[in-house]
Amino acid sequence: MGPVLIASAVRNFGRAAEKQLWDSWGGPPTTAWLRLDAPSDDEAQRQLWRTAVEAVSGVALLPLRAERRDRAKADNAIKLATKRVRDQTRNKEKFALLFNENRNYGYERNIYGLRWAARGISLLSAIALASYMKWLAPVADRPQISAGNLLGLAACLFCLVGWFLLPSKKRVQDAANRYANELLHAAVTLQDESRSDHTSTTP
């Protein structure tokens, strides 16, 4: 029961952080990349992705004029379309790279969301152990400070430093971008397979 509750708490921390990050990014990467009103380094690639997402999901994405008129409606269409694409990429063997990038993104998102709680636990653990060692040292009938205590304190401090250095917005965004890239390429793959199947069955 304990591990389940911990996993659920970690996921909740990650989901809360995800919403804040998406707001700061202007939305999930897939949404941002498929908007026509957003700058793009490769317009041809964006159009290829949009065509594939529409074909695979069966959801029509709004044209530029309609997107500018109603951004929320345009974003909702993109989110629905990409959700349907995700639903068709659940095969871990066929889309192994996509699965791995999704797992990496979840990991980076969750440790970022957990960072303040983890820093607090590491700091309190270090303080508690240091206080115990300070109380133990001058007491004559107590054993001297052990190597285990020192190693424990070093481990707490190492974890504290790690929780300040490892989680970052950039790491989460990089992981999110890699996942989004794989998802959109998966849509192109599904579209190509659908075309191939249609061609092979056409008399």
RAFENJO-V718658 format. One record per pair of residues at least 24 apart in sequence whose ideal C-beta (glycine too) atoms are under 6 Angstrom apart, sorted by the first residue. I is the first residue (numbers start at 1). J is the second residue. If there is no record, write none. Layout:
i={I	I}
j={J	J}
This chain:
i={10	10	13	13	14	14	14	16	17	17	18	29	29	29	30	30	31	31	34	36	36	37	37	49	52	52	52	53	53	53	55	56	56	56	56	57	57	57	85	89	95	97	98	98	101	101	101	102	104	105	105	105	108	108	108	109	111	112	112	115	115	118	119	122	122	122	122	123	125	126	126	129}
j={110	114	113	114	109	110	113	113	112	113	109	176	177	180	82	180	75	78	78	64	67	67	68	184	187	188	191	81	85	187	191	85	187	190	191	81	84	85	187	186	186	182	182	186	178	179	182	179	175	175	176	179	171	172	175	172	167	167	172	163	167	163	163	156	159	160	163	160	156	156	157	153}
